[in-house]
Amino acid sequence: MKQRAFTLGVTTGVTKIETKHSLKYPSSWPQYILVGSFAAACYMNGLGGEFVHDDVPAVVLNKDVVASSRRMLAAFGDDFWGTPMMDSRSHKSYRPLTTLTFRANYLMVGLEPFWFHGTNVFLHVLATIMFTKVCVKVARMTSPFATLAGLMFAVHPIHTEAVTGIVGRADVLACVFFLASLLTYHDSTKKCRLWTSIIFGGLSILAKETGLTIFLVNLIFDIYQRWHLKKTSVVRWTKEKSTYIKKTFIVFLTFSVLIILRLVLLRGSLPKFTRGDNPAAFHPSIQVRFLTFSYIASFNFWLLLCPAHLSHDWQMGSIPLITSLLDFRNLLTVLIFVLISTLLLRTTSGPKTKSLNQDPEAKHSENTTLVLGLLILVIPFLPGSNLVTTAGFVLAERVLYIPSMGFILLVVQGLRNIWCISGRHRQTLLSLILFLLIVHGLQCVARNKDWKSRESLLRAGVRTLPHNAKMHYNFANFLRDSGRVDLAKAHYHTAIRLWPTYASAHNNLGTLIKNGDEAKKHFLLAIKYNQGHLNAHYNLGQLYRKQNRTYEAEQMLQKCIVISPNFTLGYVELVKLKLMNESNISDLLKIIVRQSTEAEYAIMYADYLNQKGNYMLALKYYNSALSVCNCKLEAFTGAATILRRLGMQSRLFQLITR
């Protein structure tokens, strides 16, 4: 029934185009219900998924989300992962609004992934409906083709990472406010609500940094829409021109101020990425970097056109560097560049179809759609393209959530032009469109299954990108945690074969190898390729300690503390080695207790004080351990022994009663 209704709607709409060429088709709630239903239906089977991949550090382990005593305003001082922005280790991704939505989910339902996924699906439905409205109100599409655009956006498989991956909420939420800003600025049926649009733009930035691009889209599209003002006399100063210039100045000023504020939030340091995150960014040749990044931008466009192979992680060799102009992949870059250039030229010339040439308003409508499509496709994509600034990834499908709207506008405009000249072949074209929607919808459903669990996601990643070293490394970590050691070793070896300098793979493989000399070789290789690798130094120190090589063990543990002064385990192991005099051991134990809230370390220090006869201070730390965890038998026994030794019978009775 839905397909039949859609067919009748498109046929009726196109008939009106051919007869009256009227462009003012009112949008209706049925079309919004239709696109919203499709958007929800495609992601229903993803609601039962777990916290996977980046969901764990961004939600489960993020103190801004799960810490009950954490102040809500703390999210405005931390990055997306809960690290203070001023910290040198900060990722510098500032998305407090998204973090607050995670916290709202947590306060309402705890760490129940169903509701986190449900919120993402709701936001996707909302974005789909708003995009459909933008197609009607801003892009000036007829209602049937606006509905088609909404349906294509609802079911496009490239969106699965943004919608089914909980962390992708940043992109979806930013898109909702992006569209709200676009609508309030350009809705042709209402007066421009400038400050409302600016507020929505600001909220989009607080959801994700790419929301900043809405100000450029609004500004450039407004210049295009009002280009006729340039044709008026320079001498003649009209009220309309004055209002337009004032509005342009306000938008540009707001954009500039927000950029300055974003730079201030960096706190004088840029985020630190590794070569594995983005290999091309570390290549010394400008030509290699330019060719590779240009190809990657073209490859993103190809994924929008043909999303046959999707992955949650495109790092570490997923896309080999382009080191020569003769590389055949440069053809795709040239092809995409020619295509975009052709579309730009198209906006300055009229359509070639006879029916459209007869109506200047229809011509302007097509150009409006093309311009808006190109702006939304290109400008929001630039921050993650590596062509403007270095990103911490090679390619991320979720960053295509907003640009995909521009791509869909261009595709639907092309289909509209084909429809107008297809004549008796329209049924065939309609069948192909319906087939595409069904295939994309089924692909979304299938892709959602990959995001069900950590194992299914990693298996899908290895299957899609078998030459991605990080994919094998992450899968090996899962196999190690699952107790499948032999298979884990095989995938660690594969990761090292694909990326010989992969320090973490060497380190983790070393922890699984029983042969001490072979394990030592991998720990040393990890340190060689990453001199600041904390775990490799610690694991090598542990290996030396087991071999009774106390001096080498001490050197490794001391290096751990140099790398990370707050590394509690390093201090603990140094105490166990008993390499220092009594005063040094006491100082180390104080550091351990001060840096950790775990009861075991307080008990360790209390035991030490008890042995030295400092009973009252020992009692203090035993009680401190019990306040953290009242089921610690060692702390209870130690405290009771001291109270009995000191003859404090009443306090001993209270302790036993408690």
Secondary structure by P-SEA (a helix, b strand, c coil): caaaaaaaaaaaaaaaaaccccccccccaaaaaaaaaaaaaacccccccccccccccccccccccccccccccccccccccccccccccccccccaaaaaaaaaaaacccccaaaaaaaaaaaaaaaaaaaaaaacccccccaaaaaaaaaaaacccccccccccccaaaaaaaaaaaaaaaaaccccccccaaaaaaaaaaaaaaacccccaaaaaaaaaaaaaaccccccccccccaaaaaaaaaaaaaaaaaaaaaaaaaaaccccccccccccccccccccaaaaaaaaaaaaaaaaaaaacccccccccccccccccccccccaaaaaaaaaaaaaaaaaaaacccccaaaaacaaaaaaaaaaaaaaaaaacccccccccccccccccccccccccaaaaaaaaaaaaaaaaaaacccaaaaaaaaaaaaaaaaaaaaaaaaaaaccaaaaaaaaaaaccccaaaaaaaaaaaaaacaaaaaaaaaaaaaaacccaaaaaaaaaaacccaaaaaaaaaaaaaacccaaaaaaaaaaaaaaacaaaaaaaaaaaaaaacccaaaaaaaaaaaccccaaaaaaaaaaaaaacccaaaaaaaaaaaaaacccaaaaaaaaaaaaaccccaaaaaaaaaaaaaacaaaaaaaaaac
